[in-house]
């Protein structure tokens, strides 16, 4: 069977979008006690998702708040954090319980994400829960990628057979308003660094196959584009120097010219500097992570089929766009063993002209149902 | 449609494909090899620089693949082959070195977060490194022509030169496929452990540990045999990106690599930031037992050494090397776009020819000069009214409308102001002669005059090929980016059917745009970038103020500040930093700026009975503030004042001038 013919885990998927549809879903799913994982930072979008779930769920919510590093907040930022935390605590008080999960002390964000995922499971939050929500609205990629990956692994190993929902209040305006300092540290996201399966060298034939697979590797980079990330793109390019590049443009999108604007923004980098061919650009729906997942599957299958017998293509993804599209990269990275790189910043800040009130009210609620009832 | 791609922007020479390899060989500057210290293959060489200075490209020149390509076409790559022969990488038209290049970028540092005791972490680090060295060594052989298929690894063998080597058991054997099996198993196992998202058991990790780097012995003390025949290849281990290691790992690695009984050639590259911040600031490695090749330092020293007539045999003037690199990059595209004149890229930047080619620009320059001469001469005449002392100086100025005349007027004005500021020594004023003028003036005063003309009348100063090379400030990336911006203009002119010469005024405009871009990029590119930008902008503002004083007291200007060595030692004291607001941020900012070549630090400079650490602003950044291009003068700053820069940003700081820079105030920083 060729790679193209292989079945896709999320060929048929369950995606709920829009405020009312989201609430309708949780009026139904919220009849059993649910474990809800949220971020402990400033992001007001966390309030939106949690209040939408809490307003319709009838059973108790067991909320776990993943704490952030506390070394940077101050003054205005601190006020934002306090406001968000107070609101979360009010919702939790009315709808269930709230537990705080401490921030791990590590040398990098990558290993902090891994340590966070491991310690989350060691803490036993999952015990007794078959319904789990991970709200990525207020979580950084280095936090939610390893955690979601761990849940997918547990489900594959049949150690947990529950329903996993990844929810997000998607608001590209907020994503764009957050600016990062420093683009020097390029790391694979926790759980997405290791590409090849462990070598089975029990027989000479297997050893030969392993040698073949590892000796000729064509590196393919798929950056998922968002605005204002040129430093990240340059850092990743310098780090991996891929053989092929397939940039992903968000289309269809709310702003129909967004893909064109991105092309203009990165024209010099893609065309002058790294000489990407125009036919390599991929379009993926801005609001549907499964569209990106499907495109990545096809791209991966095409390359692996062509290289069968010669070696393999090693795919490296990097997400510079919305959280919704990041989920598409995450599930593709998990299923097709693709590496996912991330540029860690040292500090972040909000744009000077950010409208904080608008930030708290805008956004589209999405529920990406990844495991459980729809897939059995 | 015809493609007009800018070859200065191409990064595809970094790629490992055949196309990338050809581009690399075309664009690599062989002269860089001349800068290497006399190579002692049995001693560790640490190559250090800021990002973009060319460390990785230098290593790539010693890859087996590169050596084979050069040996395969000695005529085309004659300059490179000559140098590779000189250093012993090529012998009898055959590669002599087998480069094994390992990046420390990922995974190694993660080991420290596995919560193992330190000895266990060190052993695991060595084991993973051993595995990756062996894998890379075998991969190089697989790719080399001798092994057409990876399944032929059983044809490879390491024959130990000593009986019963310890490494044989630790690395899985001596045959290629045995080594491959062991190393891939270890590599997979350790990396799976590091990257596990679920709780892992640390039991049984001891079986993985290596107390030393066995691969160094295996590759150094063995004959590499293929099909029973010994090869002449000598492994050269090249550890790249050492800055990504944890401090203790870096130390363990250096300890392992400095052993004098090792018989494998080994190099290690790292950015300046690999060292602790206080080590960068302190430039201190007093007890090192390895050779350090500091790329920026060597290129700076090479320039001055040549001027003094030393090392002429080995080193070339760095700027000349950059010119060659630029001309090589531009030659083919210029020709492809219809420029058959074979004029080098740098000649098109020559300021004297560039001004005359473009009619509108030439007329603008002419008006500018006329205005400058008219204004300055009027000022000087007013200043010297009833003062016959300066009559001869003024009379000697020619009546031409040239840049030289304008410079001369401004030079005279500076000298007159200096003279007037002196205490009155003579009862009767003596007329000053042309000889007095020569004695009191110098090339630096002339340069200051040029700079003043630029500031007051926008007469081009930042232009010309030499200027562009200097603005690169000992960093290839910075230089190539600047050339790329200028080459865009040349391409536009060619497309419009014009002469590709770029007028001086246009060059200056492009350079100033590049300078501004470099400033705005600092926060988004560099760790501690906000603080770095703040400190540099204060240095820039201070230097600008001092440079443009009417008497040009520090001609050609000020381009840096200095901290007394006693205060600098204070800054290195953790207790001082703990109790002084802004001190830790200052240390981080200075460390980041020096590490990334945004500041050039010179230690132990003696002046007025004190010793100083002088911090010069990167030349490209200095252009934004109208600073001189050479290493100008410096002004002392108190440590307390510098710490205060970080705690009390003002409206004169750089970000306030560039809303697009999107730099926040401190209270907007958040944890996300």
HADDOCK unambig.tbl for C-alpha pairs under 7 A between the chains (distance, minus, plus):
assign (segid A and resid 41 and name CA) (segid B and resid 671 and name CA) 6.82 0.50 0.50
assign (segid A and resid 41 and name CA) (segid B and resid 672 and name CA) 6.55 0.50 0.50
assign (segid A and resid 68 and name CA) (segid B and resid 671 and name CA) 6.98 0.50 0.50
assign (segid A and resid 69 and name CA) (segid B and resid 671 and name CA) 6.70 0.50 0.50
assign (segid A and resid 72 and name CA) (segid B and resid 669 and name CA) 6.56 0.50 0.50
assign (segid A and resid 72 and name CA) (segid B and resid 670 and name CA) 5.88 0.50 0.50
assign (segid A and resid 72 and name CA) (segid B and resid 671 and name CA) 5.74 0.50 0.50
assign (segid A and resid 73 and name CA) (segid B and resid 669 and name CA) 6.22 0.50 0.50
assign (segid A and resid 73 and name CA) (segid B and resid 670 and name CA) 4.88 0.50 0.50
assign (segid A and resid 73 and name CA) (segid B and resid 671 and name CA) 5.94 0.50 0.50
assign (segid A and resid 74 and name CA) (segid B and resid 667 and name CA) 5.82 0.50 0.50
assign (segid A and resid 75 and name CA) (segid B and resid 667 and name CA) 5.38 0.50 0.50
assign (segid A and resid 76 and name CA) (segid B and resid 667 and name CA) 5.64 0.50 0.50
assign (segid A and resid 76 and name CA) (segid B and resid 668 and name CA) 6.07 0.50 0.50
assign (segid A and resid 77 and name CA) (segid B and resid 667 and name CA) 6.45 0.50 0.50
assign (segid A and resid 77 and name CA) (segid B and resid 668 and name CA) 5.56 0.50 0.50
assign (segid A and resid 77 and name CA) (segid B and resid 669 and name CA) 6.28 0.50 0.50
assign (segid A and resid 77 and name CA) (segid B and resid 670 and name CA) 5.41 0.50 0.50
assign (segid A and resid 106 and name CA) (segid B and resid 113 and name CA) 5.89 0.50 0.50
assign (segid A and resid 107 and name CA) (segid B and resid 113 and name CA) 6.82 0.50 0.50
assign (segid A and resid 111 and name CA) (segid B and resid 110 and name CA) 6.34 0.50 0.50
assign (segid A and resid 111 and name CA) (segid B and resid 113 and name CA) 6.70 0.50 0.50
assign (segid A and resid 114 and name CA) (segid B and resid 196 and name CA) 7.00 0.50 0.50
assign (segid A and resid 114 and name CA) (segid B and resid 197 and name CA) 5.45 0.50 0.50
assign (segid A and resid 117 and name CA) (segid B and resid 197 and name CA) 5.69 0.50 0.50
assign (segid A and resid 117 and name CA) (segid B and resid 198 and name CA) 6.62 0.50 0.50
assign (segid A and resid 118 and name CA) (segid B and resid 197 and name CA) 5.74 0.50 0.50
assign (segid A and resid 118 and name CA) (segid B and resid 198 and name CA) 4.85 0.50 0.50
assign (segid A and resid 118 and name CA) (segid B and resid 199 and name CA) 4.75 0.50 0.50
assign (segid A and resid 121 and name CA) (segid B and resid 198 and name CA) 6.95 0.50 0.50
assign (segid A and resid 122 and name CA) (segid B and resid 199 and name CA) 6.77 0.50 0.50
assign (segid A and resid 140 and name CA) (segid B and resid 672 and name CA) 6.51 0.50 0.50
assign (segid A and resid 146 and name CA) (segid B and resid 197 and name CA) 5.78 0.50 0.50
assign (segid A and resid 150 and name CA) (segid B and resid 197 and name CA) 5.35 0.50 0.50
assign (segid A and resid 150 and name CA) (segid B and resid 198 and name CA) 6.00 0.50 0.50
assign (segid A and resid 180 and name CA) (segid B and resid 524 and name CA) 6.16 0.50 0.50
assign (segid A and resid 181 and name CA) (segid B and resid 523 and name CA) 5.25 0.50 0.50
assign (segid A and resid 181 and name CA) (segid B and resid 524 and name CA) 4.57 0.50 0.50
assign (segid A and resid 181 and name CA) (segid B and resid 525 and name CA) 6.72 0.50 0.50
assign (segid A and resid 181 and name CA) (segid B and resid 526 and name CA) 6.74 0.50 0.50
assign (segid A and resid 181 and name CA) (segid B and resid 527 and name CA) 6.33 0.50 0.50
assign (segid A and resid 181 and name CA) (segid B and resid 529 and name CA) 6.25 0.50 0.50
assign (segid A and resid 182 and name CA) (segid B and resid 523 and name CA) 6.14 0.50 0.50
assign (segid A and resid 182 and name CA) (segid B and resid 524 and name CA) 4.82 0.50 0.50
assign (segid A and resid 182 and name CA) (segid B and resid 525 and name CA) 4.40 0.50 0.50
assign (segid A and resid 182 and name CA) (segid B and resid 526 and name CA) 4.09 0.50 0.50
assign (segid A and resid 182 and name CA) (segid B and resid 527 and name CA) 4.25 0.50 0.50
assign (segid A and resid 182 and name CA) (segid B and resid 528 and name CA) 6.95 0.50 0.50
assign (segid A and resid 182 and name CA) (segid B and resid 529 and name CA) 6.29 0.50 0.50
assign (segid A and resid 183 and name CA) (segid B and resid 524 and name CA) 6.27 0.50 0.50
assign (segid A and resid 183 and name CA) (segid B and resid 525 and name CA) 4.77 0.50 0.50
assign (segid A and resid 183 and name CA) (segid B and resid 526 and name CA) 6.24 0.50 0.50
assign (segid A and resid 184 and name CA) (segid B and resid 525 and name CA) 6.52 0.50 0.50
assign (segid A and resid 184 and name CA) (segid B and resid 526 and name CA) 6.48 0.50 0.50
assign (segid A and resid 187 and name CA) (segid B and resid 106 and name CA) 6.69 0.50 0.50
assign (segid A and resid 190 and name CA) (segid B and resid 195 and name CA) 5.99 0.50 0.50
assign (segid A and resid 190 and name CA) (segid B and resid 197 and name CA) 6.90 0.50 0.50
assign (segid A and resid 191 and name CA) (segid B and resid 195 and name CA) 5.15 0.50 0.50
assign (segid A and resid 191 and name CA) (segid B and resid 196 and name CA) 5.96 0.50 0.50
assign (segid A and resid 191 and name CA) (segid B and resid 197 and name CA) 5.62 0.50 0.50
assign (segid A and resid 193 and name CA) (segid B and resid 195 and name CA) 6.70 0.50 0.50
assign (segid A and resid 194 and name CA) (segid B and resid 191 and name CA) 6.74 0.50 0.50
assign (segid A and resid 194 and name CA) (segid B and resid 192 and name CA) 6.70 0.50 0.50
assign (segid A and resid 194 and name CA) (segid B and resid 195 and name CA) 6.76 0.50 0.50
assign (segid A and resid 198 and name CA) (segid B and resid 185 and name CA) 6.93 0.50 0.50
assign (segid A and resid 198 and name CA) (segid B and resid 188 and name CA) 5.09 0.50 0.50
assign (segid A and resid 198 and name CA) (segid B and resid 189 and name CA) 6.65 0.50 0.50
assign (segid A and resid 199 and name CA) (segid B and resid 184 and name CA) 6.71 0.50 0.50
assign (segid A and resid 199 and name CA) (segid B and resid 185 and name CA) 5.86 0.50 0.50
assign (segid A and resid 199 and name CA) (segid B and resid 188 and name CA) 6.78 0.50 0.50
assign (segid A and resid 201 and name CA) (segid B and resid 181 and name CA) 6.46 0.50 0.50
assign (segid A and resid 208 and name CA) (segid B and resid 151 and name CA) 5.51 0.50 0.50
assign (segid A and resid 211 and name CA) (segid B and resid 150 and name CA) 6.02 0.50 0.50
assign (segid A and resid 211 and name CA) (segid B and resid 151 and name CA) 6.78 0.50 0.50
assign (segid A and resid 212 and name CA) (segid B and resid 150 and name CA) 5.76 0.50 0.50
assign (segid A and resid 212 and name CA) (segid B and resid 151 and name CA) 6.95 0.50 0.50
assign (segid A and resid 215 and name CA) (segid B and resid 139 and name CA) 6.18 0.50 0.50
assign (segid A and resid 215 and name CA) (segid B and resid 150 and name CA) 6.54 0.50 0.50
assign (segid A and resid 231 and name CA) (segid B and resid 524 and name CA) 6.95 0.50 0.50
assign (segid A and resid 231 and name CA) (segid B and resid 525 and name CA) 6.12 0.50 0.50
assign (segid A and resid 241 and name CA) (segid B and resid 14 and name CA) 6.26 0.50 0.50
assign (segid A and resid 241 and name CA) (segid B and resid 15 and name CA) 5.38 0.50 0.50
assign (segid A and resid 242 and name CA) (segid B and resid 15 and name CA) 6.56 0.50 0.50
assign (segid A and resid 243 and name CA) (segid B and resid 15 and name CA) 6.39 0.50 0.50
assign (segid A and resid 243 and name CA) (segid B and resid 17 and name CA) 6.62 0.50 0.50
assign (segid A and resid 272 and name CA) (segid B and resid 5 and name CA) 5.53 0.50 0.50
assign (segid A and resid 272 and name CA) (segid B and resid 6 and name CA) 6.02 0.50 0.50
assign (segid A and resid 272 and name CA) (segid B and resid 9 and name CA) 5.95 0.50 0.50
assign (segid A and resid 272 and name CA) (segid B and resid 10 and name CA) 6.18 0.50 0.50
assign (segid A and resid 273 and name CA) (segid B and resid 9 and name CA) 4.67 0.50 0.50
assign (segid A and resid 273 and name CA) (segid B and resid 10 and name CA) 4.17 0.50 0.50
assign (segid A and resid 273 and name CA) (segid B and resid 11 and name CA) 5.33 0.50 0.50
assign (segid A and resid 274 and name CA) (segid B and resid 10 and name CA) 5.94 0.50 0.50
assign (segid A and resid 274 and name CA) (segid B and resid 11 and name CA) 5.47 0.50 0.50
assign (segid A and resid 274 and name CA) (segid B and resid 12 and name CA) 5.55 0.50 0.50
assign (segid A and resid 346 and name CA) (segid B and resid 527 and name CA) 5.74 0.50 0.50
assign (segid A and resid 346 and name CA) (segid B and resid 528 and name CA) 6.95 0.50 0.50
assign (segid A and resid 347 and name CA) (segid B and resid 671 and name CA) 6.82 0.50 0.50
assign (segid A and resid 348 and name CA) (segid B and resid 669 and name CA) 5.86 0.50 0.50
assign (segid A and resid 348 and name CA) (segid B and resid 670 and name CA) 5.74 0.50 0.50
assign (segid A and resid 348 and name CA) (segid B and resid 671 and name CA) 6.45 0.50 0.50
assign (segid A and resid 348 and name CA) (segid B and resid 672 and name CA) 6.44 0.50 0.50
assign (segid A and resid 349 and name CA) (segid B and resid 664 and name CA) 6.69 0.50 0.50
assign (segid A and resid 349 and name CA) (segid B and resid 668 and name CA) 5.68 0.50 0.50
assign (segid A and resid 349 and name CA) (segid B and resid 669 and name CA) 4.47 0.50 0.50
assign (segid A and resid 349 and name CA) (segid B and resid 670 and name CA) 5.49 0.50 0.50
assign (segid A and resid 350 and name CA) (segid B and resid 668 and name CA) 6.33 0.50 0.50
assign (segid A and resid 351 and name CA) (segid B and resid 662 and name CA) 6.57 0.50 0.50
assign (segid A and resid 352 and name CA) (segid B and resid 662 and name CA) 6.88 0.50 0.50
assign (segid A and resid 352 and name CA) (segid B and resid 664 and name CA) 6.55 0.50 0.50
